[in-house]
Amino acid sequence: MTKSANFSVFHIRKWYLQIEDTLAGETGAPADGDPLRKIVIAACIHNPFAGRFVQDLSPWIDPSPELGREFGRRIQEAAQGRAIESYGKAIVVGIDGEYEHGNALLTNPAANPIRDAIGGGKSWVPSSGKRGGPGTELDIPLAHKDALYVRSHYDTVTARFADGPNRDEVIVVWAFATRGRLNARLGGLKASEVKGQDGLV
């Protein structure tokens, strides 16, 4: 059943926001600097393609920048002035949908307004996803937004959505972090050394 649009061409049932602030490491060692804030923002969206094969997914891809701009607005609000250094994205597709349906809302048209909202992003956005139902747990990978080779920013944030997705829904998820792991000490390129030219260094 197609549901009436309430945001651009999309029917959004619910927005989610998860924020966690880490002040010390697993052993109790204090943060080497500011606490680590991880932010997860997600939208539970009706999937008009559920239950059937559709070759052309452009009716979702083409308007997806509007969705990206709303994610961008919400991350700015949640960050409360903190700079964003890392990002990641993911989807949970209800079981009547295809994995491809969710990926249609994670491509560059949707991602670029989010990059703009966090002050740019040269690197590709690490991604994950799965098909599932309400309560599905999702691990979202994170990496530095301008340089993938910054080891200190390889991280993960876990989210769970208790009431979604329904069979005919997709949950689109973006995650962000304000810094790398606390007390990271694996060497390699430092965040302070990032050139931000090619998305790698």
DALIN-V534446 format. One record per run of one state. SS is the DSSP state (H for helix, E for strand, C for the rest). FROM is the first residue (numbers start at 1). LEN is the number of residues. Records with the same first field share a line. If there is no record, write none. Layout:
SS->FROM-LEN / FROM-LEN
//
This chain:
C->1-6 / 8-2 / 11-1 / 23-1 / 25-5 / 31-5 / 47-11 / 62-2 / 80-6 / 94-5 / 104-4 / 118-8 / 132-5 / 145-2 / 148-3 / 154-1 / 161-8 / 178-13 / 194-5 / 200-2
E->7-1 / 10-1 / 12-11 / 24-1 / 30-1 / 36-11 / 86-8 / 126-6 / 137-8 / 147-1 / 155-6 / 169-9 / 199-1
H->58-4 / 64-16 / 99-5 / 108-10 / 151-3 / 191-3
//
